[in-house]
Amino acid sequence: MATRKVTLSLDTAALDYAERAAKAHGISVSSWLSKAARREAVRTGYHPAPAKAGASIEALAESDEAELAAAEEDLRAQG
C-alpha cells in the first residue's frame, strides 16, 4: 500500500494508548494508527471516495477493494 506523510494532532491519552498498543503488537505507531483508522472506517460504513481526475476506474476500484479487504481482515483478526 502506498503511504503519505501527514501531520496529526492527538490528545495525550490517545497517543499513549496508540504507543502502548503498537508496542504490544510489535509495530510502529504509524502502522498501528493506519490499521486503526482503516478498521474504524469500515466499522462505521466506509465508502470509497469519488474517482480522482486522471485515475482509471479500474485502478481506483482495485485500490478500494484492497483497502476494504485489509480492514475486514484486521477486524476478523481482532474478533
MDAnalysis code that builds the backbone (N, CA, C; Angstrom):
import MDAnalysis as mda
import numpy as np

u = mda.Universe.empty(237, n_residues=79, atom_resindex=np.repeat(np.arange(79), 3), trajectory=True)
u.add_TopologyAttr("name", ["N", "CA", "C"] * 79)
u.add_TopologyAttr("resid", np.arange(1, 80))
u.add_TopologyAttr("resname", ["MET", "ALA", "THR", "ARG", "LYS", "VAL", "THR", "LEU", "SER", "LEU", "ASP", "THR", "ALA", "ALA", "LEU", "ASP", "TYR", "ALA", "GLU", "ARG", "ALA", "ALA", "LYS", "ALA", "HIS", "GLY", "ILE", "SER", "VAL", "SER", "SER", "TRP", "LEU", "SER", "LYS", "ALA", "ALA", "ARG", "ARG", "GLU", "ALA", "VAL", "ARG", "THR", "GLY", "TYR", "HIS", "PRO", "ALA", "PRO", "ALA", "LYS", "ALA", "GLY", "ALA", "SER", "ILE", "GLU", "ALA", "LEU", "ALA", "GLU", "SER", "ASP", "GLU", "ALA", "GLU", "LEU", "ALA", "ALA", "ALA", "GLU", "GLU", "ASP", "LEU", "ARG", "ALA", "GLN", "GLY"])
u.atoms.positions = np.array([
    [0.824, -1.174, 0.000],
    [0.000, 0.000, 0.000],
    [0.873, 1.244, 0.000],
    [0.435, 2.206, -0.741],
    [1.158, 3.470, -0.781],
    [0.951, 4.210, 0.536],
    [1.928, 4.987, 0.919],
    [1.803, 5.779, 2.140],
    [1.995, 7.249, 1.817],
    [1.494, 8.096, 2.708],
    [1.646, 9.538, 2.603],
    [2.017, 10.063, 3.969],
    [2.954, 10.957, 4.009],
    [3.356, 11.543, 5.282],
    [2.397, 12.685, 5.618],
    [1.853, 12.648, 6.854],
    [0.911, 13.670, 7.305],
    [1.275, 14.095, 8.721],
    [0.752, 15.216, 9.120],
    [0.914, 15.688, 10.493],
    [-0.434, 15.610, 11.172],
    [-0.478, 14.961, 12.330],
    [-1.715, 14.810, 13.088],
    [-1.533, 15.361, 14.487],
    [-2.619, 15.803, 15.068],
    [-2.629, 16.197, 16.472],
    [-3.519, 15.219, 17.215],
    [-2.983, 14.607, 18.263],
    [-3.746, 13.662, 19.075],
    [-3.682, 14.114, 20.521],
    [-4.767, 13.853, 21.250],
    [-4.689, 14.183, 22.667],
    [-3.684, 13.222, 23.323],
    [-3.137, 13.623, 24.431],
    [-2.073, 12.872, 25.096],
    [-2.480, 11.447, 25.415],
    [-3.685, 11.260, 25.898],
    [-4.144, 9.913, 26.257],
    [-4.266, 9.026, 25.018],
    [-4.795, 9.564, 23.929],
    [-4.939, 8.775, 22.702],
    [-3.571, 8.342, 22.179],
    [-2.604, 9.247, 22.209],
    [-1.257, 8.900, 21.758],
    [-0.637, 7.850, 22.670],
    [-0.868, 7.969, 23.961],
    [-0.345, 6.983, 24.902],
    [-0.923, 5.603, 24.618],
    [-2.235, 5.536, 24.395],
    [-2.877, 4.261, 24.039],
    [-2.271, 3.695, 22.756],
    [-2.144, 4.541, 21.752],
    [-1.614, 4.089, 20.460],
    [-0.179, 3.581, 20.603],
    [0.635, 4.289, 21.365],
    [2.026, 3.865, 21.560],
    [2.096, 2.521, 22.288],
    [1.278, 2.365, 23.324],
    [1.274, 1.103, 24.066],
    [0.780, -0.055, 23.199],
    [-0.295, 0.191, 22.451],
    [-0.854, -0.856, 21.588],
    [0.127, -1.237, 20.488],
    [0.762, -0.254, 19.887],
    [1.738, -0.525, 18.822],
    [2.903, -1.351, 19.371],
    [3.381, -0.975, 20.536],
    [4.492, -1.718, 21.152],
    [4.072, -3.157, 21.444],
    [2.861, -3.335, 21.960],
    [2.372, -4.676, 22.283],
    [2.250, -5.550, 21.040],
    [1.973, -4.922, 19.889],
    [1.844, -5.661, 18.638],
    [3.146, -5.705, 17.841],
    [4.178, -5.051, 18.357],
    [5.477, -5.072, 17.697],
    [5.508, -4.326, 16.371],
    [4.705, -3.259, 16.279],
    [4.678, -2.461, 15.051],
    [4.863, -0.991, 15.400],
    [5.098, -0.182, 14.392],
    [5.277, 1.252, 14.614],
    [3.935, 1.897, 14.965],
    [4.008, 3.040, 15.609],
    [2.798, 3.793, 15.930],
    [2.082, 4.182, 14.634],
    [2.830, 4.562, 13.612],
    [2.225, 4.925, 12.328],
    [1.437, 3.757, 11.750],
    [2.022, 2.581, 11.775],
    [1.342, 1.397, 11.249],
    [0.104, 1.087, 12.075],
    [0.227, 1.173, 13.392],
    [-0.913, 0.883, 14.255],
    [-2.051, 1.869, 14.003],
    [-1.731, 3.163, 13.913],
    [-2.753, 4.174, 13.666],
    [-3.402, 3.981, 12.297],
    [-2.612, 3.602, 11.299],
    [-3.149, 3.350, 9.970],
    [-4.162, 2.206, 10.007],
    [-3.793, 1.125, 10.678],
    [-4.703, -0.019, 10.800],
    [-5.955, 0.362, 11.596],
    [-5.774, 1.121, 12.664],
    [-6.914, 1.530, 13.491],
    [-7.870, 2.420, 12.691],
    [-7.329, 3.323, 11.911],
    [-8.168, 4.204, 11.095],
    [-8.932, 3.397, 10.053],
    [-8.257, 2.440, 9.434],
    [-8.899, 1.593, 8.429],
    [-10.029, 0.773, 9.060],
    [-9.766, 0.165, 10.226],
    [-10.794, -0.621, 10.912],
    [-12.001, 0.244, 11.273],
    [-11.744, 1.429, 11.800],
    [-12.827, 2.315, 12.212],
    [-13.641, 2.787, 11.004],
    [-12.972, 3.056, 9.898],
    [-13.683, 3.480, 8.688],
    [-14.624, 2.380, 8.211],
    [-14.157, 1.146, 8.200],
    [-15.005, 0.026, 7.779],
    [-16.135, -0.183, 8.781],
    [-15.812, -0.123, 10.064],
    [-16.813, -0.338, 11.105],
    [-17.943, 0.683, 11.021],
    [-17.614, 1.897, 10.645],
    [-18.622, 2.960, 10.607],
    [-19.215, 3.177, 9.219],
    [-18.979, 2.239, 8.289],
    [-19.622, 2.323, 6.973],
    [-18.804, 3.004, 5.901],
    [-17.525, 2.761, 5.877],
    [-16.641, 3.339, 4.869],
    [-17.203, 3.194, 3.465],
    [-17.125, 4.255, 2.714],
    [-17.478, 4.248, 1.297],
    [-16.330, 4.880, 0.533],
    [-15.924, 4.290, -0.582],
    [-14.817, 4.845, -1.361],
    [-15.087, 6.288, -1.781],
    [-14.031, 7.053, -1.882],
    [-14.135, 8.440, -2.343],
    [-14.449, 8.447, -3.839],
    [-15.028, 9.530, -4.337],
    [-15.275, 9.633, -5.780],
    [-13.971, 9.524, -6.556],
    [-14.066, 9.102, -7.800],
    [-12.881, 8.928, -8.651],
    [-12.098, 10.225, -8.768],
    [-10.776, 10.094, -8.705],
    [-9.894, 11.246, -8.870],
    [-9.648, 11.485, -10.354],
    [-9.484, 12.725, -10.732],
    [-9.221, 13.063, -12.131],
    [-7.940, 12.367, -12.594],
    [-8.007, 11.732, -13.719],
    [-6.825, 11.093, -14.300],
    [-6.607, 9.656, -13.863],
    [-7.287, 9.210, -12.839],
    [-7.119, 7.829, -12.370],
    [-8.181, 6.961, -13.034],
    [-7.770, 5.767, -13.445],
    [-8.738, 4.877, -14.077],
    [-9.678, 4.304, -13.023],
    [-10.896, 4.055, -13.420],
    [-11.891, 3.478, -12.529],
    [-11.409, 2.122, -12.023],
    [-10.787, 1.351, -12.904],
    [-10.300, 0.024, -12.526],
    [-9.236, 0.111, -11.439],
    [-8.298, 1.039, -11.588],
    [-7.227, 1.196, -10.596],
    [-7.795, 1.636, -9.251],
    [-8.747, 2.560, -9.269],
    [-9.365, 3.015, -8.027],
    [-10.155, 1.894, -7.374],
    [-10.873, 1.112, -8.175],
    [-11.654, 0.009, -7.627],
    [-10.753, -1.029, -6.982],
    [-9.641, -1.355, -7.637],
    [-8.699, -2.321, -7.068],
    [-8.127, -1.806, -5.756],
    [-7.770, -0.531, -5.729],
    [-7.216, 0.070, -4.516],
    [-8.241, 0.052, -3.389],
    [-9.471, 0.443, -3.683],
    [-10.529, 0.445, -2.675],
    [-10.809, -0.963, -2.168],
    [-10.860, -1.940, -3.089],
    [-11.116, -3.325, -2.693],
    [-9.994, -3.859, -1.815],
    [-8.753, -3.492, -2.133],
    [-7.617, -3.939, -1.327],
    [-7.675, -3.333, 0.070],
    [-8.006, -2.050, 0.170],
    [-8.132, -1.388, 1.469],
    [-9.251, -2.018, 2.293],
    [-10.389, -2.260, 1.652],
    [-11.518, -2.853, 2.343],
    [-11.184, -4.268, 2.818],
    [-10.546, -5.055, 1.961],
    [-10.174, -6.423, 2.337],
    [-9.198, -6.422, 3.512],
    [-8.224, -5.518, 3.489],
    [-7.251, -5.428, 4.575],
    [-7.937, -5.048, 5.882],
    [-8.860, -4.107, 5.821],
    [-9.575, -3.682, 7.032],
    [-10.455, -4.799, 7.570],
    [-11.150, -5.493, 6.678],
    [-12.004, -6.590, 7.120],
    [-11.167, -7.711, 7.739],
    [-10.002, -7.976, 7.159],
    [-9.099, -8.993, 7.722],
    [-8.644, -8.570, 9.118],
    [-8.308, -7.304, 9.288],
    [-7.915, -6.797, 10.612],
    [-9.054, -6.964, 11.608],
    [-10.274, -6.643, 11.195],
    [-11.425, -6.769, 12.087],
    [-11.649, -8.221, 12.498],
    [-11.555, -9.158, 11.538],
    [-11.731, -10.574, 11.852],
    [-10.653, -11.037, 12.821],
    [-9.429, -10.581, 12.621],
    [-8.321, -10.975, 13.491],
    [-8.526, -10.470, 14.910],
    [-9.180, -9.331, 15.048],
    [-9.437, -8.742, 16.368],
    [-10.601, -9.420, 17.077],
    [-11.384, -10.183, 16.324],
    [-12.540, -10.875, 16.924],
    [-13.720, -10.057, 16.797],
])
